[in-house]
Amino acid sequence: MSTAPASLSVSTLEKLESARRAAAEVGRLSTAQKNEILAAMALEINRHRDQILAANAADLAASDLSTSSRDRLLLTPARLTALVEALDAVRALPDPVGQVLAEWTRPNGLRIRKVRVPLGVVGIIYESRPNVTVDAVALCLKSGNAVVLRGGREAIATNEALVRILVGTPGVPGGAVELLDSRSRESASELMRARGLVDVLVPRGGASLINHVVEEATVPVIETGAGNCHVYVDKAANLDVADRIVINAKTQRPSVCNAAEKLLVHQDIAREYVPRIVEKLLAAKVELLGDEQTRSLAPGQNVGVAGEPDWHTEYLDLRMAIAVVPTLDAAIAHINHYSTRHSDAIVTTDEARAQRFLNQVDSAAVYWNASTRFTDGGEFGLGAEMGISNQKLHCRGPFSLPELTSTKFQIFGTGQIRN
C-alpha cells in the first residue's frame, strides 16, 4: 500500500486519498457506463450554461490578465458549445481500456497478452483555461482514471462551477474528480510531492510552469510543451499559399501553444517575400521583430530588432520574429536549435525538400503546406487532449485517450513451471 507524503495539508490529503480510492472504481466502469456518464455531463453543461458563463464573467472581472491570457480564460457561448462537443467527441472514441495490443504463445505453451490498463490517478496543473477542466475530466474518465485538477487562480469561480456540475452528474464515482484549492501556490506544490497517491502529473501552460513542475515534482511527469513554433517559407514556395499559412498560424488564435512565433524565409525569395509578408502581418496588427537582413529588406516598415532571447521565446501574443536563412539545411538547423519541438511547418512545392524537412525537424508535429494551428487532438481526430507532449518518453504529440493508459501482461498457463 502507498504511503502518503507527510507534508500534505489535511484538505489536500483527503482529496488525494479520495481520488486514490475512486481510481479502482473508475477503472471497473464498463464502456457503456462511461459513455452514459459523458453524455449526461454534456447535458448538464448545456443545462447550466448561464451559471458557467456568470462564473467566468466574475473571474474575468476580478483578473488583471494580459490580453492573450484573458483570451485563454474567456468562455463565450461558442466556446461553451465546444466544451460540450469535446465531451461528445470523447464519448464517440473507442475505449482504450482492455485493448489487446499483442498476443503470442511461447514454445512451452504459455499464452501471453499485452493489454491497456488505466494509469490510476492523474494530476494536472494548468493555467487559466477552463476548457482544460472539461477535457481532462472527459479523457481521464473514459480511460478509466481518477483525476485531480489544480487550475489557475484566475479561473477559480469558473473551475469550481464546472467541477460542481461535472461531479454532480449521475453515475460519477465519488472522488473520481477532485479540484484542489488554487488560491495559494501550496496546493500545486503539494500535488507535485504526492508520490504514492498520484501516478502521473501533467503540467499544461507556459514554459515557466512546465519547467517548474519538471524540476520540482517527485511524482512522474509527462510534459505538455510550450510552443515556440516556426513556419519556414522555402525558395520553392507558392507565395499565395505561404501568405495564408503564415497569417493563419500567427493570428487565428495567437494565445495558444500551436500558434507560430517565428517565420523563416529562404534568401532566394527574401527580396520579394519579406516586404510582402511584413506588410500583411503589420496590417493584421502583428508586432514584428527581425534579423538584420529582414530589417534591411523592409526599410521604413516598423520591424524591431530581434535579439538572441527572441529566438527562444514563446510570445503567445500578436508578435513574431522573422529571419532570412541561406538554405533548407540552415532552416532545419535553426528550428532544431531554437524550437520547443512542438509544431513546425514548411511551405514548398518541392516534395523532396518537404520530405527532408519532415524527416529532419525534430518536433512532435511537422507540417508540409499547412498551418501549425492544426496540432490539436480534435483536429487530428483524437477527440480532446490533455495537451501536446513534446517529450519522447511515453507519448509525443496530442496527449489523448491511449496515452492515458499503461500496459500490463496477462499470462495464461496450464500448469507450467520454470526449470
C-alpha positions as CSV (number, residue, x, y, z in Angstrom):
1,M,0.0,0.0,0.0
2,S,1.3,3.5,-0.9
3,T,2.4,5.8,1.9
4,A,1.2,9.4,1.8
5,P,3.7,12.1,1.9
6,A,3.9,13.7,5.4
7,S,4.0,17.3,4.1
8,L,0.4,17.4,2.7
9,S,-2.2,19.6,4.2
10,V,-5.3,17.8,5.6
11,S,-7.5,19.2,2.8
12,T,-5.2,18.1,0.0
13,L,-4.5,14.7,1.6
14,E,-8.3,14.0,1.9
15,K,-8.9,14.8,-1.7
16,L,-5.9,12.7,-2.9
17,E,-6.9,9.7,-0.8
18,S,-10.4,10.0,-2.1
19,A,-9.1,10.0,-5.7
20,R,-6.9,7.0,-4.9
21,R,-9.9,5.0,-3.7
22,A,-12.0,6.1,-6.6
23,A,-9.4,5.1,-9.2
24,A,-10.2,1.4,-8.8
25,E,-13.9,2.0,-9.1
26,V,-13.5,4.2,-12.2
27,G,-11.2,1.5,-13.7
28,R,-14.0,-1.1,-13.4
29,L,-16.6,1.0,-15.2
30,S,-17.8,-0.5,-18.5
31,T,-17.5,1.3,-21.8
32,A,-21.3,1.7,-21.8
33,Q,-21.3,3.2,-18.2
34,K,-18.5,5.7,-19.1
35,N,-20.3,6.8,-22.2
36,E,-23.5,7.3,-20.4
37,I,-21.8,9.5,-17.8
38,L,-20.1,11.6,-20.6
39,A,-23.4,12.0,-22.4
40,A,-25.0,13.1,-19.1
41,M,-22.1,15.6,-18.4
42,A,-22.7,17.2,-21.8
43,L,-26.4,17.6,-21.0
44,E,-25.5,19.1,-17.5
45,I,-23.2,21.7,-19.0
46,N,-25.8,22.7,-21.5
47,R,-28.4,22.9,-18.7
48,H,-26.1,25.2,-16.6
49,R,-24.8,27.4,-19.3
50,D,-25.9,30.6,-17.7
51,Q,-24.3,29.6,-14.4
52,I,-21.0,28.8,-16.0
53,L,-20.8,32.0,-18.1
54,A,-21.7,34.0,-15.0
55,A,-18.8,32.4,-13.0
56,N,-16.5,33.1,-15.9
57,A,-17.5,36.7,-16.1
58,A,-16.8,37.0,-12.4
59,D,-13.3,35.6,-13.0
60,L,-12.6,38.0,-15.8
61,A,-13.8,41.0,-13.8
62,A,-11.5,40.1,-11.0
63,S,-8.4,39.5,-13.1
64,D,-5.7,41.8,-14.3
65,L,-4.5,39.4,-17.0
66,S,-2.9,40.5,-20.3
67,T,-5.0,40.4,-23.5
68,S,-3.7,37.0,-24.5
69,S,-4.2,35.5,-21.0
70,R,-7.7,36.9,-20.9
71,D,-8.4,35.2,-24.2
72,R,-7.4,31.8,-22.7
73,L,-9.6,32.4,-19.7
74,L,-12.6,33.7,-21.6
75,L,-15.7,31.4,-22.1
76,T,-18.1,32.5,-24.8
77,P,-21.3,30.7,-25.7
78,A,-19.5,29.3,-28.7
79,R,-16.6,28.1,-26.6
80,L,-19.1,26.5,-24.2
81,T,-20.6,24.7,-27.1
82,A,-17.1,23.5,-28.0
83,L,-16.8,22.0,-24.5
84,V,-20.0,20.0,-25.0
85,E,-18.8,18.9,-28.4
86,A,-15.5,17.7,-26.9
87,L,-17.4,15.6,-24.4
88,D,-19.4,14.1,-27.2
89,A,-16.2,13.5,-29.2
90,V,-14.5,11.6,-26.4
91,R,-17.6,9.6,-25.8
92,A,-17.6,8.5,-29.5
93,L,-13.9,7.3,-29.3
94,P,-13.0,3.7,-28.8
95,D,-12.4,2.7,-25.2
96,P,-8.7,2.0,-24.8
97,V,-9.0,0.1,-21.6
98,G,-8.6,-3.6,-22.1
99,Q,-7.4,-3.2,-25.7
100,V,-5.2,-6.2,-26.6
101,L,-2.0,-4.7,-28.1
102,A,-0.3,-8.1,-28.8
103,E,-0.8,-11.7,-28.1
104,W,1.5,-14.7,-28.6
105,T,2.2,-18.2,-27.5
106,R,5.6,-19.4,-26.2
107,P,7.1,-22.9,-27.1
108,N,6.2,-24.0,-23.5
109,G,2.5,-23.3,-24.1
110,L,2.3,-20.1,-22.1
111,R,-0.1,-17.6,-23.9
112,I,1.0,-14.0,-23.3
113,R,-1.2,-11.0,-23.8
114,K,-0.3,-7.3,-23.6
115,V,-3.3,-5.1,-22.7
116,R,-4.0,-1.5,-22.0
117,V,-4.9,-0.5,-18.4
118,P,-5.6,2.8,-16.7
119,L,-2.8,4.8,-15.2
120,G,-4.7,5.2,-11.9
121,V,-4.7,8.8,-10.5
122,V,-3.8,11.6,-13.0
123,G,-2.9,15.0,-11.6
124,I,-2.9,18.1,-13.9
125,I,-1.6,21.5,-13.0
126,Y,-2.7,24.1,-15.6
127,E,-3.2,27.8,-16.2
128,S,-6.4,29.7,-16.7
129,R,-8.0,27.7,-19.5
130,P,-11.4,26.4,-18.4
131,N,-11.6,24.0,-21.4
132,V,-8.8,22.0,-19.8
133,T,-11.0,21.2,-16.8
134,V,-13.6,19.6,-19.0
135,D,-11.2,17.9,-21.4
136,A,-9.2,16.4,-18.5
137,V,-12.3,15.1,-16.8
138,A,-13.6,13.5,-20.0
139,L,-10.4,11.9,-21.0
140,C,-9.5,10.6,-17.6
141,L,-13.0,9.1,-17.1
142,K,-13.1,7.5,-20.5
143,S,-9.6,6.0,-19.9
144,G,-10.6,4.6,-16.5
145,N,-8.6,7.1,-14.4
146,A,-9.4,9.4,-11.4
147,V,-8.3,13.0,-12.0
148,V,-7.0,15.6,-9.6
149,L,-7.2,19.2,-11.0
150,R,-5.3,22.2,-10.0
151,G,-6.2,25.1,-12.2
152,G,-5.0,28.7,-12.3
153,R,-6.2,31.1,-9.6
154,E,-7.6,33.4,-12.2
155,A,-10.2,30.7,-13.1
156,I,-11.3,29.8,-9.6
157,A,-15.0,30.5,-10.0
158,T,-15.2,29.0,-13.5
159,N,-13.4,25.8,-12.5
160,E,-15.4,25.4,-9.3
161,A,-18.7,25.8,-11.2
162,L,-17.6,23.3,-13.9
163,V,-16.4,20.7,-11.4
164,R,-19.5,21.1,-9.3
165,I,-21.6,20.4,-12.4
166,L,-19.5,17.5,-13.6
167,V,-19.2,15.6,-10.3
168,G,-22.9,16.1,-9.7
169,T,-23.7,14.1,-12.9
170,P,-25.4,10.8,-12.1
171,G,-23.0,7.8,-12.2
172,V,-19.8,9.7,-11.4
173,P,-18.0,7.7,-8.7
174,G,-17.3,9.8,-5.6
175,G,-13.7,11.1,-5.6
176,A,-13.2,10.4,-9.3
177,V,-12.8,14.2,-9.9
178,E,-11.1,16.3,-7.3
179,L,-10.4,20.0,-7.5
180,L,-7.6,21.4,-5.4
181,D,-7.8,25.0,-4.0
182,S,-5.8,27.3,-6.3
183,R,-5.9,30.3,-4.1
184,S,-2.4,29.6,-2.9
185,R,0.7,28.2,-4.6
186,E,1.0,25.5,-1.9
187,S,-1.7,23.2,-3.4
188,A,0.3,22.9,-6.6
189,S,3.5,22.1,-4.6
190,E,1.6,19.5,-2.6
191,L,0.3,17.9,-5.8
192,M,3.9,17.8,-7.1
193,R,5.0,16.0,-4.0
194,A,2.2,13.5,-3.8
195,R,4.2,10.5,-4.9
196,G,2.3,7.3,-3.9
197,L,-1.1,9.0,-4.2
198,V,-0.8,10.3,-7.7
199,D,0.5,8.1,-10.5
200,V,1.4,10.7,-13.1
201,L,1.4,14.5,-13.2
202,V,0.7,16.6,-16.3
203,P,1.7,20.3,-16.4
204,R,-0.1,22.4,-19.0
205,G,0.7,26.0,-19.6
206,G,3.7,28.2,-20.4
207,A,7.3,27.3,-20.3
208,S,7.8,28.6,-16.7
209,L,5.0,26.5,-15.3
210,I,6.2,23.4,-17.2
211,N,9.8,23.8,-16.2
212,H,8.9,24.4,-12.6
213,V,6.8,21.2,-12.4
214,V,9.5,19.2,-14.2
215,E,12.2,20.4,-11.8
216,E,10.3,20.2,-8.5
217,A,7.9,17.2,-8.8
218,T,8.6,13.9,-7.2
219,V,5.6,12.5,-9.0
220,P,6.4,11.2,-12.5
221,V,5.7,13.9,-15.0
222,I,4.5,13.9,-18.6
223,E,5.3,17.3,-20.1
224,T,2.9,19.1,-22.4
225,G,5.2,21.5,-24.2
226,A,5.4,25.2,-24.7
227,G,5.1,26.1,-28.4
228,N,7.9,28.1,-30.0
229,C,6.6,27.1,-33.4
230,H,8.1,28.0,-36.8
231,V,6.9,28.4,-40.4
232,Y,9.7,28.1,-43.0
233,V,8.9,29.6,-46.4
234,D,11.1,27.7,-48.9
235,K,12.6,29.0,-52.1
236,A,10.1,26.7,-54.0
237,A,7.0,28.0,-52.1
238,N,3.8,29.2,-53.7
239,L,3.7,32.6,-52.1
240,D,0.0,32.9,-52.0
241,V,-0.2,29.6,-50.1
242,A,2.6,30.9,-47.8
243,D,0.7,34.1,-47.1
244,R,-2.4,32.2,-46.0
245,I,-0.5,29.8,-43.8
246,V,1.7,32.4,-42.1
247,I,-1.2,34.7,-41.4
248,N,-3.4,31.9,-40.0
249,A,-0.6,30.3,-38.0
250,K,0.2,33.6,-36.3
251,T,-3.2,35.4,-36.0
252,Q,-6.0,32.9,-35.9
253,R,-5.6,32.5,-32.1
254,P,-2.2,33.8,-31.0
255,S,-2.6,32.9,-27.3
256,V,-2.3,29.2,-27.8
257,C,0.7,26.9,-28.0
258,N,0.4,25.9,-31.6
259,A,0.4,29.4,-32.9
260,A,3.5,30.3,-35.0
261,E,6.0,32.5,-33.2
262,K,8.8,32.6,-35.8
263,L,9.0,32.9,-39.6
264,L,12.0,31.8,-41.6
265,V,12.4,32.8,-45.3
266,H,14.8,31.3,-47.8
267,Q,17.2,34.0,-49.0
268,D,16.5,33.3,-52.7
269,I,12.9,34.7,-52.3
270,A,13.5,37.0,-49.4
271,R,13.8,40.2,-51.5
272,E,10.3,39.5,-52.9
273,Y,8.6,37.8,-50.0
274,V,9.9,39.6,-46.9
275,P,8.4,43.1,-47.7
276,R,5.2,41.4,-48.9
277,I,4.6,39.3,-45.7
278,V,5.8,42.1,-43.4
279,E,3.1,44.4,-44.9
280,K,0.4,41.8,-44.4
281,L,1.4,40.9,-40.9
282,L,1.6,44.6,-39.9
283,A,-1.9,45.1,-41.4
284,A,-3.0,42.2,-39.1
285,K,-1.6,44.2,-36.1
286,V,1.3,41.8,-35.5
287,E,4.3,43.4,-33.8
288,L,7.4,42.3,-35.8
289,L,11.0,41.8,-35.0
290,G,13.6,40.7,-37.4
291,D,17.3,39.9,-38.0
292,E,19.5,42.3,-39.8
293,Q,18.7,41.0,-43.3
294,T,14.9,41.1,-42.7
295,R,15.0,44.7,-41.5
296,S,17.1,45.8,-44.5
297,L,14.6,44.2,-46.8
298,A,11.7,46.1,-45.2
299,P,13.0,49.6,-44.8
300,G,10.5,52.1,-43.4
301,Q,8.4,49.3,-42.0
302,N,8.0,49.0,-38.3
303,V,10.3,46.0,-37.7
304,G,12.2,45.9,-34.5
305,V,15.5,44.2,-33.7
306,A,15.2,40.5,-32.8
307,G,17.8,39.7,-30.1
308,E,19.1,36.3,-29.2
309,P,16.4,35.8,-26.5
310,D,13.7,36.4,-29.0
311,W,14.5,33.2,-31.0
312,H,13.9,31.2,-27.8
313,T,10.7,32.9,-26.8
314,E,7.1,31.7,-27.0
315,Y,5.2,35.0,-27.3
316,L,1.6,33.8,-27.0
317,D,0.6,37.2,-28.5
318,L,0.4,39.1,-31.7
319,R,4.2,39.2,-32.0
320,M,6.5,37.4,-34.5
321,A,10.2,37.3,-35.2
322,I,11.5,36.9,-38.8
323,A,14.8,35.6,-40.1
324,V,16.3,35.0,-43.5
325,V,18.1,31.7,-43.9
326,P,20.5,30.7,-46.7
327,T,19.5,27.1,-47.2
328,L,16.9,24.5,-46.3
329,D,19.6,22.9,-44.0
330,A,20.1,26.2,-42.3
331,A,16.3,26.4,-41.7
332,I,16.2,22.9,-40.2
333,A,19.3,23.7,-38.0
334,H,17.7,26.9,-36.8
335,I,14.5,25.2,-35.9
336,N,16.1,22.3,-34.1
337,H,18.3,24.7,-32.1
338,Y,15.6,27.2,-31.1
339,S,12.2,25.4,-31.2
340,T,10.5,23.7,-28.3
341,R,9.9,20.7,-30.6
342,H,6.2,21.3,-30.7
343,S,5.0,22.2,-34.2
344,D,6.9,23.4,-37.2
345,A,5.9,23.8,-40.9
346,I,7.5,24.1,-44.3
347,V,5.8,25.8,-47.3
348,T,7.1,24.5,-50.6
349,T,6.1,22.9,-53.9
350,D,9.1,20.6,-53.9
351,E,8.2,17.2,-52.4
352,A,11.8,16.1,-51.9
353,R,12.7,19.3,-49.9
354,A,9.4,18.9,-47.9
355,Q,10.2,15.3,-47.1
356,R,13.7,16.3,-45.9
357,F,12.2,18.9,-43.6
358,L,9.6,16.4,-42.3
359,N,12.3,13.8,-41.6
360,Q,14.9,16.0,-40.1
361,V,13.0,18.6,-38.0
362,D,12.9,17.0,-34.5
363,S,9.4,18.1,-33.4
364,A,6.2,16.4,-32.3
365,A,4.3,17.6,-35.3
366,V,5.8,18.7,-38.6
367,Y,3.7,20.1,-41.5
368,W,4.0,20.5,-45.2
369,N,1.9,23.3,-46.7
370,A,-0.4,23.6,-43.6
371,S,-0.8,25.8,-40.6
372,T,0.7,24.8,-37.3
373,R,-2.7,25.6,-35.7
374,F,-3.9,22.1,-36.5
375,T,-1.8,20.5,-33.8
376,D,-4.8,19.6,-31.6
377,G,-6.4,16.3,-30.5
378,G,-9.7,17.3,-32.0
379,E,-8.2,18.4,-35.3
380,F,-6.3,15.1,-35.5
381,G,-9.5,13.1,-35.0
382,L,-8.4,12.1,-31.5
383,G,-11.0,13.9,-29.5
384,A,-10.0,16.2,-26.7
385,E,-6.5,16.2,-25.3
386,M,-4.6,16.7,-22.1
387,G,-2.1,18.8,-24.1
388,I,0.6,18.5,-26.7
389,S,3.6,16.5,-25.4
390,N,6.9,17.4,-26.9
391,Q,8.9,14.9,-24.9
392,K,9.8,11.5,-26.3
393,L,9.0,9.1,-23.5
394,H,5.5,7.6,-23.1
395,C,3.8,9.9,-25.6
396,R,4.5,12.6,-28.1
397,G,2.1,15.0,-29.8
398,P,-1.6,15.2,-28.8
399,F,-1.8,13.5,-25.4
400,S,-5.2,11.8,-25.7
401,L,-7.0,8.6,-24.7
402,P,-4.5,5.9,-25.5
403,E,-1.7,7.9,-23.8
404,L,-3.7,8.0,-20.6
405,T,-3.2,4.2,-20.2
406,S,-0.3,2.0,-19.3
407,T,0.0,-1.7,-20.2
408,K,0.1,-5.0,-18.3
409,F,0.9,-8.5,-19.3
410,Q,-1.6,-11.3,-18.8
411,I,-0.1,-14.8,-18.9
412,F,-2.3,-17.9,-19.4
413,G,-0.9,-21.2,-18.4
414,T,-1.8,-24.9,-18.0
415,G,0.4,-25.6,-15.0
416,Q,3.8,-24.7,-16.5
417,I,6.7,-24.3,-14.1
418,R,10.2,-23.0,-14.9
419,N,13.1,-25.4,-14.9
